[in-house]
Amino acid sequence: MPSAMIHLLVAQDTPGGRDPLFRLGSLAPDYIGEREKKDALHLRREPDREAALLRLRDRLDPANPFEAGWFTHLLADLGWDTQVIPAYRATLPPEADWFPLYRRECHRAGYALYHSHPWCREAMADVLGVDLTALKTSLDLDLPALDTFRRMLARKLEESPADSRSDAFPPNLLRRFAGETAERAAALLYGHTAPGP
């Protein structure tokens, strides 16, 4: 589960990912705060998470930018959870309480992205500018909770330390992860692998 800005970095590289609805969709699965519901929404309870993700893809409309962003978020989480987190945990002593350390580093990486790339503020402005009352999706959403989430996230990013950096998740790792995930999303959603806007 990467930070919001890492999700937006993946979106930035995914075809159609600069659409405001795609950007919102790429953040939206995290609007649920309750861990059990969030894990279910992210398909973490599924015995074969990748197969469950592909079944979800088949129910979504890839021409709907919000739903394409939603799928891309879950795809990014799957890759992050199975590749990046295990590699990070391997750097820690076995007895370490890894999760709080991980979340701190992930937040730092996200804040560093936000403060070092002008497109990040534009992306968050896009996310805030989406009219939720006009949102068309087959997904069952709590729109007031989604609205609260996006506003809280924008405020948190604006108030974050501008000098943030993460040694655990440096920019080159994030760029590589985003590029690979965007290519995979393009292939799974649209049947091609060319990354780009």
Buried (B, 14 or more C-beta within 10 A) or exposed (E): BBBBBBBBBBBBBBBBBBBBBBBBBBBBBBBBEEEEEBBEBBBBEBEEBEEBBEEBBEEBEBEBBBBBBBBBBBBBBBBBBEEBBEEBBEEEEEEEEBEEBBEEBBBBBBBBBBBEBEEBBEBBEBBBEBEEEEBEBEBEBEEEEBBEBBEEBBEBBEEBEEEBBBEBBEBEBBEEBBBBBBBBBBEBBBEEEEBEE
